Amino acid sequence: MPASIRKARLGAKAQVVLPKEARQALGLKPGDSFAFVVDGDDVRIIRAPADGDDPACFSEWASDADRKGYADL
């Protein structure tokens, strides 16, 4: 399938509504999680890994103190 571009707007509360084509391509439904992959000036949206499947998350950094300390990042 050829690439396509779909526009979206950033709302007043920094909320974004994903266009229907993007939701369908990722198989997203209300309540599903997705992630942003930032690479320089490029940003991709991907389906978020299931809980516990994030290779960048180490269990030794998953305490309540860590969650509170990194909550604003």
C-alpha positions in Angstrom: 0.0 0.0 0.0 1.4 3.4 -0.9 2.2 5.8 1.9 -0.3 8.5 2.7 -0.4 11.6 4.8 -3.3 12.5 7.1 -3.4 15.7 9.0 -4.4 16.1 12.7 -4.6 19.1 15.0 -3.2 19.6 18.4 -6.0 20.6 20.8 -5.8 23.2 23.6 -4.9 20.5 26.1 -2.2 19.0 23.8 -4.5 16.2 22.8 -4.4 14.6 19.3 -7.1 12.7 17.6 -5.6 10.0 15.4 -7.1 9.9 11.9 -9.2 6.9 11.2 -6.7 5.5 8.6 -3.9 5.6 11.3 -6.1 3.9 13.9 -7.1 1.2 11.4 -3.5 0.7 10.2 -2.4 0.1 13.9 -5.5 -1.9 14.8 -6.2 0.6 17.6 -9.5 0.7 19.5 -10.7 3.1 22.3 -8.5 2.5 25.4 -5.6 1.0 23.5 -2.1 2.4 24.0 0.3 3.7 21.4 3.7 5.1 21.5 5.7 7.9 19.7 9.1 7.0 18.3 11.1 10.2 18.1 14.1 10.2 15.8 15.5 13.7 15.3 12.8 15.6 13.5 10.8 12.5 12.6 8.1 11.0 14.8 6.4 7.7 14.1 3.4 6.4 16.0 3.4 2.7 16.8 1.2 0.3 18.7 2.5 0.3 22.3 4.0 -3.0 23.5 1.9 -5.0 26.0 2.7 -4.3 29.6 5.9 -5.9 30.5 7.0 -6.2 26.9 8.9 -2.9 26.8 12.6 -3.8 26.2 13.6 -0.3 27.6 11.9 -1.0 31.0 13.9 -2.8 33.6 12.2 -4.2 36.6 14.8 -2.8 39.0 13.7 0.7 37.9 10.0 0.0 38.4 9.5 0.9 42.0 6.8 3.4 43.2 9.6 5.9 43.9 10.8 5.5 40.3 7.3 5.9 38.9 6.8 9.1 40.9 10.3 10.4 40.0 9.8 9.9 36.3 6.1 10.8 36.1 6.7 14.2 34.5 9.0 13.0 31.7 
